[in-house]
Amino acid sequence: MVDRNLARKARGEGANRAKARRKVARIYARITDRGRDHLHKPTTRLVRENQTLVIEDLTVRNMVKTRVGGAGAPCGTVPFTRPAGGAAGP
């Protein structure tokens, strides 16, 4: 709804367009924050509950060739490992 409102505004430097852009930006920022929070909470919990956390670096391309990976290749593991590394510290 807010995107549609922005699309209707004339392109340029108008105050109403700027206001609509800020509303859209605020909504997308909330969506991004929720996604980050969704990843941050479980990784922080894993680091706090365990003394040692081992993350294996797998070559997904080779896993998909064999039956190990198949159709269920771990596509979303990189965003999960970054917060875990940050929460664990050096």
VEXDRENTI-455889 format. One record per atom (N, C-alpha, C): z, x, y. Coordinates in nm, 3 decimals. Atoms other than C-alpha are relative to their C-alpha. Layout:
N
R/Z/X/Y
...
***
This chain:
90
R/0.000/0.082/-0.118
R/0.000/0.000/0.000
R/0.000/0.087/0.126
R/-0.007/-0.087/-0.116
R/0.089/0.278/0.241
R/-0.128/0.083/0.011
R/0.126/-0.073/-0.002
R/-0.220/0.477/0.139
R/-0.111/-0.085/0.062
R/0.102/0.091/-0.052
R/-0.435/0.176/0.216
R/0.016/-0.017/0.151
R/-0.028/0.012/-0.142
R/-0.267/0.140/0.554
R/-0.052/0.123/0.075
R/0.049/-0.123/-0.062
R/-0.349/0.504/0.633
R/-0.153/0.002/0.001
R/0.146/-0.001/0.008
R/-0.710/0.461/0.520
R/-0.063/-0.090/0.105
R/0.054/0.092/-0.101
R/-0.756/0.177/0.766
R/0.006/0.056/0.141
R/-0.016/-0.056/-0.134
R/-0.648/0.387/1.063
R/-0.123/0.084/0.035
R/0.113/-0.080/-0.046
R/-0.921/0.548/1.271
R/0.038/0.147/-0.003
R/-0.026/-0.144/0.007
R/-0.950/0.921/1.214
R/0.010/0.057/0.140
R/-0.019/-0.060/-0.130
R/-0.826/1.123/1.503
R/0.145/0.035/0.022
R/-0.135/-0.043/-0.037
R/-0.506/1.204/1.685
R/0.088/-0.115/0.046
R/-0.078/0.115/-0.045
R/-0.366/0.854/1.731
R/0.141/0.001/-0.052
R/-0.142/0.004/0.038
R/0.005/0.789/1.715
R/0.021/-0.087/-0.124
R/-0.016/0.087/0.117
R/-0.034/0.506/1.462
R/-0.046/0.071/-0.127
R/0.047/-0.074/0.116
R/-0.234/0.731/1.227
R/0.103/0.107/-0.038
R/-0.101/-0.102/0.028
R/0.027/1.005/1.259
R/0.123/-0.061/-0.067
R/-0.114/0.069/0.059
R/0.301/0.756/1.180
R/-0.029/-0.038/-0.146
R/0.038/0.038/0.136
R/0.110/0.634/0.873
R/-0.006/0.124/-0.090
R/0.004/-0.124/0.078
R/0.054/0.994/0.758
R/0.140/0.046/-0.037
R/-0.139/-0.038/0.030
R/0.427/1.065/0.784
R/0.058/-0.087/-0.110
R/-0.051/0.090/0.105
R/0.504/0.758/0.571
R/-0.055/0.039/-0.136
R/0.061/-0.041/0.126
R/0.258/0.867/0.303
R/0.061/0.132/-0.048
R/-0.057/-0.130/0.036
R/0.392/1.223/0.311
R/0.142/-0.015/-0.054
R/-0.137/0.022/0.045
R/0.750/1.097/0.274
R/0.002/-0.057/-0.142
R/0.004/0.059/0.134
R/0.657/0.888/-0.031
R/-0.040/0.104/-0.105
R/0.042/-0.102/0.096
R/0.472/1.175/-0.200
R/0.106/0.107/-0.017
R/-0.109/-0.097/0.011
R/0.762/1.409/-0.124
R/0.109/-0.052/-0.093
R/-0.100/0.059/0.091
R/1.000/1.169/-0.298
R/-0.046/0.007/-0.144
R/0.054/-0.007/0.136
R/0.772/1.156/-0.602
R/0.011/0.142/-0.054
R/-0.010/-0.139/0.042
R/0.759/1.536/-0.614
R/0.145/0.039/-0.029
R/-0.141/-0.031/0.019
R/1.137/1.562/-0.577
R/0.054/-0.060/-0.129
R/-0.045/0.062/0.125
R/1.192/1.320/-0.862
R/-0.049/0.077/-0.121
R/0.054/-0.079/0.111
R/0.964/1.523/-1.088
R/0.076/0.130/-0.018
R/-0.076/-0.126/0.009
R/1.144/1.845/-1.004
R/0.141/-0.025/-0.052
R/-0.134/0.033/0.044
R/1.481/1.680/-1.055
R/0.001/-0.031/-0.149
R/0.011/0.036/0.142
R/1.365/1.546/-1.391
R/-0.009/0.126/-0.086
R/0.005/-0.126/0.074
R/1.291/1.905/-1.501
R/0.127/0.083/0.020
R/-0.114/-0.086/-0.032
R/1.590/2.066/-1.330
R/0.126/-0.039/-0.077
R/-0.124/0.044/0.065
R/1.864/1.854/-1.487
R/0.011/0.047/-0.145
R/-0.018/-0.046/0.139
R/1.792/1.924/-1.857
R/0.003/0.152/-0.013
R/-0.004/-0.145/0.012
R/1.722/2.294/-1.799
R/0.134/0.055/0.044
R/-0.131/-0.044/-0.045
R/2.045/2.338/-1.605
R/0.106/-0.030/-0.106
R/-0.095/0.037/0.106
R/2.235/2.155/-1.879
R/-0.012/0.096/-0.118
R/0.019/-0.093/0.111
R/2.081/2.381/-2.147
R/0.060/0.137/0.032
R/-0.053/-0.132/-0.037
R/2.175/2.696/-1.957
R/0.152/-0.002/0.004
R/-0.147/0.007/-0.009
R/2.532/2.580/-1.893
R/0.066/-0.014/-0.137
R/-0.062/0.025/0.129
R/2.595/2.469/-2.251
R/-0.018/0.114/-0.099
R/0.031/-0.106/0.096
R/2.448/2.775/-2.425
R/0.015/0.136/0.066
R/-0.015/-0.135/-0.052
R/2.532/3.141/-2.386
R/-0.134/0.074/0.000
R/0.130/-0.066/0.012
R/2.188/3.257/-2.499
R/-0.108/-0.105/-0.009
R/0.112/0.092/0.002
R/1.865/3.076/-2.429
R/-0.126/0.083/-0.018
R/0.118/-0.077/0.032
R/1.550/3.215/-2.589
R/-0.122/-0.090/0.012
R/0.124/0.074/-0.017
R/1.208/3.096/-2.480
R/-0.113/0.088/-0.054
R/0.106/-0.077/0.064
R/0.918/3.208/-2.697
R/-0.131/-0.022/0.075
R/0.128/0.006/-0.069
R/0.589/3.288/-2.525
R/-0.110/-0.009/-0.107
R/0.100/0.022/0.104
R/0.324/3.138/-2.753
R/-0.140/-0.006/0.060
R/0.140/0.013/-0.041
R/-0.053/3.163/-2.729
R/-0.048/-0.135/-0.051
R/0.032/0.137/0.037
R/-0.142/2.796/-2.728
R/-0.142/-0.007/-0.056
R/0.139/0.002/0.047
R/-0.512/2.869/-2.778
R/-0.007/0.029/-0.150
R/0.000/-0.034/0.142
R/-0.442/3.029/-3.117
R/0.071/-0.108/-0.082
R/-0.071/0.105/0.073
R/-0.199/2.752/-3.215
R/-0.090/-0.120/-0.023
R/0.085/0.116/0.013
R/-0.458/2.484/-3.153
R/-0.106/0.023/-0.105
R/0.100/-0.031/0.102
R/-0.706/2.664/-3.380
R/0.055/-0.027/-0.140
R/-0.060/0.022/0.130
R/-0.462/2.637/-3.669
R/0.059/-0.141/-0.006
R/-0.061/0.132/0.015
R/-0.280/2.332/-3.800
R/0.138/-0.007/0.064
R/-0.132/-0.002/-0.060
R/0.043/2.439/-3.632
R/0.001/-0.080/0.130
R/0.007/0.068/-0.129
R/-0.063/2.318/-3.288
R/-0.064/-0.136/-0.011
R/0.073/0.124/0.014
R/-0.321/2.056/-3.366
R/-0.016/-0.073/0.132
R/0.016/0.079/-0.122
R/-0.343/1.773/-3.117
R/0.125/0.004/0.086
R/-0.125/0.001/-0.076
R/0.019/1.814/-3.012
R/0.029/0.133/0.065
R/-0.021/-0.128/-0.066
R/-0.029/2.134/-2.814
R/0.100/-0.016/0.114
R/-0.104/0.011/-0.103
R/0.266/2.203/-2.581
R/-0.056/0.022/0.140
R/0.065/-0.013/-0.131
R/0.093/2.135/-2.251
R/0.100/0.012/0.114
R/-0.093/0.005/-0.113
R/0.400/2.081/-2.037
R/0.115/0.097/-0.010
R/-0.113/-0.090/0.017
R/0.611/2.382/-2.130
R/0.021/0.093/0.117
R/-0.014/-0.094/-0.112
R/0.542/2.604/-1.828
R/0.091/-0.056/0.109
R/-0.093/0.051/-0.100
R/0.707/2.372/-1.574
R/0.144/-0.009/-0.051
R/-0.134/0.009/0.056
R/1.004/2.350/-1.812
R/0.066/0.137/-0.005
R/-0.060/-0.132/0.014
R/1.052/2.725/-1.855
R/0.034/0.063/0.134
R/-0.029/-0.059/-0.131
R/1.043/2.814/-1.483
R/0.139/-0.037/0.051
R/-0.137/0.030/-0.046
R/1.357/2.617/-1.388
R/0.107/0.059/-0.090
R/-0.099/-0.057/0.090
R/1.535/2.745/-1.698
R/0.023/0.147/0.033
R/-0.014/-0.140/-0.039
R/1.465/3.103/-1.595
R/0.076/0.014/0.129
R/-0.070/-0.006/-0.128
R/1.587/3.035/-1.243
R/0.145/-0.037/-0.013
R/-0.138/0.043/0.017
R/1.902/2.861/-1.359
R/0.081/0.105/-0.074
R/-0.070/-0.101/0.079
R/1.987/3.141/-1.601
R/0.031/0.124/0.082
R/-0.019/-0.120/-0.080
R/1.952/3.415/-1.343
R/-0.060/0.120/-0.069
R/0.061/-0.121/0.059
R/1.847/3.775/-1.413
R/0.070/0.046/-0.124
***
